[in-house]
Amino acid sequence: MSPTHLPVSDSVAEGKPGHGVAVNLVNLCRSYGPIHALDGLTLDIAPGEFVALLGPSGCGKTTALRVVAGLEDADSGRVEVGGKDITSVPTSARDMGMVFQAYSLFPHMTARQNVEFGLRLRRIPSRRRATRASEMLDLVELSDHADRYAHQLSGGQQQRVALARALAIEPQVLLLDEPLSALDAKVRAQLRDEIRRIQLEVGTTTLFVTHDQEEALAVADRVGVMRAGNLEQLASPHALYARPATPFVADFVGLTNRLRHRRGRARQPSRDLGSPAAGVSAAWGRAGAGPSRIHCSHRRSGRSRHGRHGELPGLDGESVCSDRVR
C-alpha cells in the first residue's frame, strides 16, 4: 500500500473522538532458530482496555508487540483486531499508533510538524491537520512548545511529542514499547501518569510493554506476566499482587520471600486474610500447598524478631513468607 494512501479513522477526518476495539492474539508462535520467543501466546484485550505485558528480558513481550504491529511475522497463530484477522495485513494498513523506547522524532521538524506527519501522509486537509495537531499538543500539555525542534526539548517532552504523534491519527490500537525506560525516575513517574490520563480520556485500546513492575501495576487495567514466550498470569494489578498464580509470578513481582522448610511443621492460620500479602499466602493454600496464612517477622538480618517463624509448605520444598524484607 502506498504511504500516500494510508488508512485513517473516520473520526479523525470528521473531527470526532474515537473508541477502542478488541484485540485478540491467538496461539502465536515465533522462533529465532532454537529460541522460542513466543510459544503459543494467547491474549484477549477488551475494547478501550489498557493491558501491560511484564516480564524479564527475553520473555517475548517485545516480540508480541512487534507481531501485533506487523513489524514481525508470527510462525503460526493469528492477530485479530475488531474481530478481523489482520495477520497478513501490512504494518501500514493496520491503523495502529506506536511509541518506541527511542523517541524517533524527526530532527528537522518542529513538535507540531512531527505530530502532523501521520496526518499529512493520510492526506488530511491542512486546516483539519493543524487543528488536530493543536488538540494533541494540548492533550500532552506542550502547546507552548509547538514550534520547538527535538533538540530544544527535554527527554520527557520529546516522549510526549511521540505520544501525541501516535495518537493524532486516532489509531484503533496504541502500542507502547518501554517508552519511559530512558527517562529519570521522577520524569518517568510523571509521564506514566500522563499516559494513563490520556488513554482514559481518548479511550484507545492500549498494549504496554515494560520490565518495570511498579510501572505496570500503576497504570494498567490488567497486567500479564510473561515467561518463556507465554503468559504465566493475566490479572488486575490488585489480583496479581494479592493472588499470584505461580511461584515465578510471586517472585518476579517481588511480593514474597521464600524460606526453606521441613514438611509437616506448618502452623495454623493466626491472622485474617485482609491484607494483600495475606492473599499471596491464601493463593498457595487454595492450590493445596498448605495452610492459607502464615505469620512471620524479620530483622534486617533475616532472623525472627518476635519469636518463631510460621511456615507455609510451598512448591519445590520451599515455603512462602508474607512479610517483605525492608
N, C-alpha and C positions, 0 to 999 in steps of 0.2 A: 504494500500500500504506500502510495506517495506521501511524503511528510506534509504536503500541502492539502491532503485530504484526510487528515486525522479525524477520528470521531470526536464529537463534543456533545455533552449533555444538553438536552433541550432547555433545561433550567438555566444554563449559562447563556445561551443565545437569547433567551427571553428575559433574563434577569431575575429568575425565580430561585428560591432555595431548593436544594436537592435533598434526597433521602438515601439512606444506606440500603444495601442489598445483601442477601445471604451469600456466604462464601463457603463452599464445601470442598475439602481435599479428601479424595477417596483413594485409599490404599496406594499412596505414592511411594515409588521406589526409585532411588538414584544411586548409582555406584560409580566410584572412580577407581578402576582396577579392582583390587581386593577389598577396598574400603566401601562399606555400605553407609553412605551419608544419610539416606532415607531408607527405612526398612519397613514399608507398609504403613506409612503415616496416614492416619485418618483424623480429620478435624472439621467440625462444623461451627461456623460463626454466624450468629444471628444478624439480621439487618440492623445497622447502626451500632453494633457491639464493638467494644474495644478489648481485643484479646492480645495478651503479651505471651511470647514464647521465651522461656527462660531456660538456661542450661549452660554447662561448661563449654569451653572451646572444643569444636569438633563434634558436637552432639547433633548437628544437622539443622539448626534453627535458621541460619542464614541461607542455606541451600533451599529450605522450604519456602522462604520469602522470595528467592530468586525464581523458583519454579512458578509461584503464583504470578510473579511479574512477567514471566515469559523470557527471562534472561538465561534460564537453564531449562533444558528439556528433561522431563522425567523418563526413566526407562520404562515404567509402566504406571498405571493408575491414571487419574484424571482430576482436573480442576474445574469446578463449576461455579459460576457467578450468576446469581439471579435465576438459578435453575437451568442455565445453559452451559453445555460443555465447551470450555474455551481452551482445552488442552493444546489444540493445534493452531490457535489464533495467534498471530504475531504480536509482539510486545506493543507495537504502535497502535494496534486496534483494540487493546484490552481496556481502555478508558480507566487507567489507574494512575494515581499520583505516587511518587516515591521520593523519600528523603533519605539520602545516604549518610554514612558516617562522616565522609568528607563533604564539605558544603557544596562543592561543584557549582559555584556561581560563575557566570561569565564575567571575567575581569574588566572587559571593555564596555560593559553595560552598567547603568545605574541600577539601584534597587528596584525602581519602578519598571525599568526595561526588562530586568530579569523576571519579574512577576508576570509581565505581559507576554513573555516569549512563547509559552504554550498556546496562548490565545491567538497570537499572530500566526502561528503555524496552522491553526484551525480556521483561519480567515474570519475571525470575529471582527465586525466593523470597529473602526478606530475609536469611535465615541463610546461604544459599549466596552471596548477593551480598556480604555482609560478609567471608566467608572468601576469596572471590576477590579482592576489593579489597586485603585484607591480604597475600595472596600476591604481587600485583603490586607493591605498595609495598615489600615485602621484596626483590623482584627488582631494583628500581631503587634500593634502599638508601635509602628515605625513610620507613621505618616510624616514626621518631621525629618526623616532620613531618606525620603523617597529619591532624592537626586544625588545621593552619595554613591560612590563606587565601592566595590567589595573591599579594597584596601583601606578605605576610610571607615569601615565598620568593625566593631569588635567581633570575636568569635560567636558570642551569643546572638548578636544582631544578624550576622550572616546566616546563622541557622534559622532564625525567624524568617528571613527573606526566602530561604529554601523551602520552608514550610508554606509560606504564602504562595510561592510559585506552584507548589504541588497542589494546593487547594484551589487555585484560581480557575482551573478548568472544571471544577466541580466533579471530581472523579467518583466513580462508583465505589472504589476501594482505595484507601490510603495505606501505603506500606512504609514503615519506618525501620531502617536498618541501623540500629545502635546510633541514633542521631545525636546523642548527648555525650558520648564517651570521650570526645576530645575537649570537653569544657571542664572548667574547675568546679569544685563541689558546690559552691554557693550558686553559681550561674546554672549549673545542671539542675539543682532542686527548683529554682525559679522557673526554668524553661519547661521542665516536665509538667509543672502545674499549669503553665500556659497551654501546653499541647493538649492536656486533658480538658481545660476550659473550652478551647477552640473546637475540639472534637465533639463535645457535648452540644455546643452551640450550632455547629454545622450538621451533625448527625451522620457523618460519613463512617461506614464500616472500616475499622482500622485493625491492622495486624502489626504489632510492635515487637521487634526482636531486641533482646538485651541480655547481658550476662549479670546485670546488677539486680540482686534480689529486692532490695529496698525500692528501687525504681519501678519494678514490675508490680509489686504489691501496692504501691502508692497510687498508680494511675489506672490499672486495668479493671474491667468488669470481671474477666476471668483470666487466670494465669495457667499456661501449660508448661509443665516441667519436662524437658526433653532429655533423653539419654540414648545414645547409640542409634539415632535415626528414628526414634519413635517416642510417643508420649508416655511418660510414667504416670502422670496425673494431670487432669484438667479440671480446675475448680475455681470458685471465687477466692479472692485473697484471704478472707476470713476462714473459709473451709480448708484452704491449703495450709494455713497457719495452725488451725486447731486440729485438723484430722489428716495428716499426711498419709498417703496410701501405702507407701513403701519406705524402707529404711533409707534408700537413696534420696527420696524427696525430703524426708526429715533432716537428713544430714546436709543436703545442699542448701535448703532454705535457711538452715542454721538455727533451728529451734530447740535442739536437744543435745545432750551429751550422752555418750554411750559408756556404760560401765560393765565390766566383766562380772559374771555372777555364777553361782552354782545353782543348778536347778533344784526346785523343791523348797526354796527358802524365801519365797516371796511373802511380803506382808499383805494383809488385807487392807482395803481402802480405809484411809484415815481422815480424808477431807472430801468435800463435794467436788463436782465436776464443773464449777462455774468459770474457771479461768481458761484462756486459750491453751496454756501449757498442759492443763489437766486433760483437755480434749485430745492432745497428742497421745497421752498415755491411754486414754479411752479407746482410741482407734486401734491401738495394739491389743488391748484387751478384747475388743469385739472380734478381732481377727483370730482369736483363740490362742494368743500368745501368753495370756496370764491375767492377773487382776487388772482392773481398769484404772487404778490410781496408785501412784507411788508417792512417797514422802521422803524428800532428800534435802539436805542443806550443806553448803560448801564453805570452806575458807578459800581464799585465792590459791592456796597450795593444793586444793583438791580434797582436803580432809574434812570430815564432818565437824560442824561447829556445835550442833545441838544433840549429838548422840549418833546412834547407828543409822545407816542408810537403809531406807526401804528399797526393795529391788523388784523390778518387773521383768520376768523372763521374756526375752525377745527372740528375734530370729538369729540364727548363726551363733548361738551361745553367748549372746550379749543381752544386757538389759538397758532400758531407756530411762534416763533421769529427766524429770520435767523441769528442773531449775537450770537456768543458764549461768555459766561462769561469768562473773562480772569483770 
